[in-house]
Amino acid sequence: MTDSEYIKTRKATADALINWAKTGIRQFAMREAVNDYLEVSGANRSSISGEEAILAHRK
C-alpha cells in the first residue's frame, strides 16, 4: 500500500468517527472504516502468526 492510500484511509476513518461523534448516526459505517484502517495499518497483526496467536490472545 502506498502512502497516499494509507493517508486516504486514515482521513476517511477520521471523518467517519467525527461524523458519528457529532450526529450519533452511521455507527456501522464508522465501525467498518475503523476496521479497514486497523487492517491497513497492520495494528491487528500479532507478533506470533497464525492460530497460535489467536488462541493465546483469547486465554
Secondary structure, DSSP 8 states (H G I E B T S, - for coil): --HHHHHHHHHHHHHHHHHHHHHS--HHHHHHHHHHHHHHHTTT--SS-SHHHHHHHH-
